[in-house]
């Protein structure tokens, strides 16, 4: 079990959190952008949550049945838990974020205890596909990236980090990832307050976003 704390001296209920969603296709660079934004906002000011932590636990299914699940479809995610956690963080309460085992497609026994922070950055492929999540977010950022670049990045990640064979990754991209991107990811770019592209300098993007977030009023203002 891990623990991620906020600033020393902060008491529950005293932090009016700003919730920022960073969405984009698989391999678009949204996770890098989200973590760079956390760093830019300063020590103890921000935390990053990954929607990947909220995949549904498939422990009740056989290994063969789990292999058939489309993890790029919205139904694969526990939206209720994420929304509840976002509300708890906004209210100044600690949350217990699950760990997901992508090799076995089950939740592990481990959790991360995450304290409330001034800024909560949430990143995920399907983040904007759910109106109930969008309603909780104060700022929506969408990361655009061409398909060829995204596919190559996904291949590298799944082989090196998730124990997949190159053939299975390419097959999944063609049957699940890209079709779901076209249905449940790209169309929701229209909801974004900010759209960034792979051609923009990432340092400039992060600097501008961090400055805008620091100066923006909270919901309570």
Secondary structure, DSSP 8 states (H G I E B T S, - for coil): -EEE---TT--TT----EEEEEEE-TTSSHHHHHHHHHHHH-TTTEEEEEGGGGB---TTS-HHHHHT--TTSGGGB-HHHHHHHHHHHHTT--EEEEEEETTTTEEEEEEEEE---SEEEEEETTGGG-HHHHTT-SEEEEEE--HHHHHHHHHHHHHHHS---HHHHHHHIIIIIHHHIIIIIGGGGGG-SEEEETTS-HHHHHHHHHHHHHHS--TT-
